[in-house]
Amino acid sequence: MKQGKRKSIAKIFHRWGGLVLSLFLVGFSLSGILLNHRRLIASWDLPRGLLPRSYHVDGWTQGAAVGSVALGRDSVLLYGGEGIWLTQDRGQHFIPFMEGLPKGADRRLMRRMVYNTRRGAFALSQDALYQLEGERWNKVDLPLDETLTDLALQGDSLVVMGRSHLFITQLPYQQFSVLTLPASPDLPEHRTTLFRTLWALHSGEMFHLVGRLFVDALGVVLLLLSLSGVLMFFLPRYMKRLQRRSAEQYRTRIKRRVARLQKRLKRYDRLHRVLGYWLFIPLFLLVLTGMFLRPPLLVAVAKPKVPTCPGTALHSDNPWDDALRRMVYSPWKQAWILSTREGVFRCSRLGLPMEKIEKTPPISVMGAHVFQLEKGKPDVLLVGSFMGLFRWDLSTGEVTDLYTGGAPEPVGFMPLGEHKVAGYAGDLGSARGIAFEYDVPCREIAQPEEMGKGRISLFYAMLELHTGRLYVFLGPLGILWIFLSGSMMLWLLISGWQRLRKRAKRKA
């Protein structure tokens, strides 16, 4: 009796639970496929007006501003996720300053700008370096094609940081050399975080293009399972309704139509069973690895290290492969300070082994959004992330929370602070500058009217959809959506596979 009851519950859940999840599964599938090919969709945007109000830019939220550079006494460029904007009245009005930049919000997302009167202005996006000539930005060619993260001027040297290499050039900035940083004694060899390993498995990146295409194929399979399941749910009900309500004179025609629908239903049923049964293991792993990339399971895999597998994308002779995030040169220390995936390091000259700094400000797992010297203070570093904004005195090592004035709070279960700092402008506002938070409006300066319901890159819109953050109607449960929906998807896969397995045994 109990076994029959369990079968009944599993059957009911597979049918009704699958129907409820089908719409979300379509979203997971389509967004996952697009996320796997960021560069192909980098020029595609969506109007922010299509998204919930929390995704509209209000007071430079949503990472619209990450930093500033002063071109002169009154002219300041503010840059970030919404491109580059010029103000000549201390932030009361802004005009776009993006002539020469490519179209697409994703391509206009600026990570860093530098300027001085001798060398001019440079701007860095995630995939290109630009130099200002007159009032137009011109692209500067780099020797390798990799994601870019930071930019710095030191003496006559211009240094571009990628996620794996540094690109260095001297005046007149025409040819770059590639620098692979040497291994550090504090860096584990051929080991990476469990989080990064699961991410590479989930996206297929671990096995390069072949792996990504295979995961794309699994996304198509999930899409077909969802659509075929919905059709198998509604078609029998539709056919019964046709048979009940058909008039006598139309009965022959209805019978033919029902016969055609029954043939289609058999094809859908066979497709559903074949895909679900034979691809059960890769689909199970796809869902399971995705669950560990979001809270609460994320906490368990964020820090543990595991060996990398030779022959995969995670195994590299470069000890800093996909590890470099931010850099700054400290004249007071006469040293470079680099923020990496493995922590914060320093070296007296780029190319020498780096030493890890143990006592540092807390930085969120998404990395530092602010990593710059405080204006007029070469011995003070400002470090901001979704953990808050901190003042790091390089001479004493003391770290101060700029919101509370005290020492940083211990990092809790969730690696997020009360203030999600997305940027900092030291050339605007009061003498202390302006800290921009991701979800709290800044009212110290004006925001261009056209920015509010402007455009968001298709990539980031799909990222919000894939992670479930777009479902704002879930409220506090939104952060657990991936865990909850993933658990339901695993149950759907298991219950469906078990039913097919038992049916195969009975036939045998």
PEPECOR-V590050 format. One record per residue. RES is the residue in one letter. PSI is psi in whole degrees, 0 to 359 (none if undefined). Layout:
{{RES:PSI} {RES:PSI}}
This chain:
{{M:315} {K:323} {Q:319} {G:324} {K:319} {R:319} {K:318} {S:316} {I:316} {A:320} {K:316} {I:316} {F:318} {H:324} {R:306} {W:322} {G:320} {G:323} {L:317} {V:318} {L:345} {S:318} {L:318} {F:326} {L:323} {V:317} {G:315} {F:314} {S:307} {L:316} {S:322} {G:319} {I:316} {L:321} {L:333} {N:352} {H:62} {R:317} {R:332} {L:333} {I:12} {A:334} {S:1} {W:132} {D:167} {L:146} {P:133} {R:338} {G:341} {L:344} {L:164} {P:158} {R:331} {S:346} {Y:359} {H:146} {V:118} {D:105} {G:42} {W:31} {T:185} {Q:26} {G:22} {A:330} {A:126} {V:344} {G:177} {S:156} {V:141} {A:123} {L:341} {G:197} {R:322} {D:342} {S:124} {V:134} {L:126} {L:130} {Y:161} {G:216} {G:342} {E:20} {G:213} {I:132} {W:140} {L:132} {T:141} {Q:15} {D:40} {R:33} {G:9} {Q:331} {H:147} {F:144} {I:147} {P:142} {F:63} {M:22} {E:126} {G:343} {L:147} {P:159} {K:155} {G:125} {A:325} {D:326} {R:345} {R:9} {L:109} {M:130} {R:326} {R:148} {M:147} {V:153} {Y:140} {N:164} {T:333} {R:323} {R:348} {G:200} {A:142} {F:144} {A:140} {L:122} {S:184} {Q:343} {D:8} {A:155} {L:137} {Y:146} {Q:137} {L:123} {E:108} {G:245} {E:26} {R:139} {W:128} {N:137} {K:139} {V:126} {D:139} {L:153} {P:336} {L:153} {D:99} {E:163} {T:132} {L:147} {T:329} {D:170} {L:140} {A:148} {L:132} {Q:110} {G:232} {D:6} {S:138} {L:124} {V:124} {V:129} {M:125} {G:180} {R:346} {S:338} {H:166} {L:144} {F:121} {I:137} {T:157} {Q:165} {L:136} {P:28} {Y:51} {Q:334} {Q:130} {F:144} {S:151} {V:129} {L:122} {T:118} {L:142} {P:161} {A:151} {S:145} {P:337} {D:4} {L:123} {P:135} {E:129} {H:43} {R:147} {T:171} {T:152} {L:328} {F:312} {R:323} {T:314} {L:323} {W:317} {A:325} {L:317} {H:321} {S:344} {G:356} {E:334} {M:328} {F:33} {H:213} {L:322} {V:317} {G:319} {R:319} {L:325} {F:318} {V:324} {D:317} {A:322} {L:326} {G:320} {V:322} {V:314} {L:321} {L:316} {L:321} {L:319} {S:310} {L:317} {S:323} {G:319} {V:317} {L:322} {M:335} {F:316} {F:329} {L:314} {P:321} {R:322} {Y:319} {M:320} {K:321} {R:320} {L:316} {Q:325} {R:322} {R:6} {S:136} {A:161} {E:318} {Q:342} {Y:6} {R:320} {T:316} {R:319} {I:320} {K:318} {R:318} {R:318} {V:322} {A:319} {R:319} {L:324} {Q:323} {K:317} {R:317} {L:320} {K:321} {R:316} {Y:318} {D:317} {R:316} {L:315} {H:314} {R:317} {V:312} {L:314} {G:326} {Y:309} {W:338} {L:23} {F:312} {I:308} {P:325} {L:319} {F:314} {L:323} {L:314} {V:316} {L:315} {T:324} {G:325} {M:328} {F:356} {L:0} {R:157} {P:153} {P:346} {L:338} {L:323} {V:327} {A:340} {V:0} {A:324} {K:328} {P:139} {K:142} {V:155} {P:147} {T:152} {C:124} {P:141} {G:351} {T:170} {A:340} {L:345} {H:115} {S:149} {D:344} {N:113} {P:342} {W:28} {D:123} {D:31} {A:342} {L:135} {R:308} {R:157} {M:154} {V:147} {Y:127} {S:108} {P:328} {W:317} {K:345} {Q:51} {A:156} {W:139} {I:124} {L:132} {S:126} {T:176} {R:336} {E:7} {G:194} {V:131} {F:164} {R:155} {C:151} {S:333} {R:138} {L:129} {G:344} {L:155} {P:142} {M:149} {E:133} {K:137} {I:121} {E:315} {K:105} {T:165} {P:151} {P:136} {I:134} {S:165} {V:342} {M:358} {G:173} {A:129} {H:335} {V:126} {F:81} {Q:157} {L:143} {E:140} {K:124} {G:5} {K:91} {P:351} {D:12} {V:128} {L:130} {L:128} {V:119} {G:142} {S:193} {F:5} {M:349} {G:193} {L:129} {F:148} {R:118} {W:109} {D:108} {L:339} {S:327} {T:343} {G:0} {E:138} {V:129} {T:132} {D:117} {L:348} {Y:324} {T:338} {G:359} {G:194} {A:155} {P:144} {E:148} {P:144} {V:126} {G:198} {F:317} {M:125} {P:56} {L:142} {G:178} {E:330} {H:114} {K:88} {V:125} {A:345} {G:172} {Y:134} {A:110} {G:355} {D:5} {L:165} {G:210} {S:185} {A:336} {R:354} {G:189} {I:128} {A:128} {F:126} {E:151} {Y:324} {D:13} {V:120} {P:145} {C:122} {R:6} {E:334} {I:162} {A:160} {Q:134} {P:135} {E:323} {E:350} {M:329} {G:303} {K:43} {G:224} {R:149} {I:143} {S:146} {L:325} {F:310} {Y:327} {A:317} {M:327} {L:317} {E:324} {L:316} {H:323} {T:354} {G:358} {R:340} {L:340} {Y:71} {V:340} {F:346} {L:345} {G:225} {P:337} {L:350} {G:322} {I:340} {L:4} {W:317} {I:319} {F:314} {L:311} {S:324} {G:319} {S:319} {M:321} {M:321} {L:318} {W:320} {L:314} {L:314} {I:313} {S:319} {G:318} {W:319} {Q:318} {R:317} {L:324} {R:315} {K:322} {R:321} {A:321} {K:321} {R:320} {K:324} {A:none}}
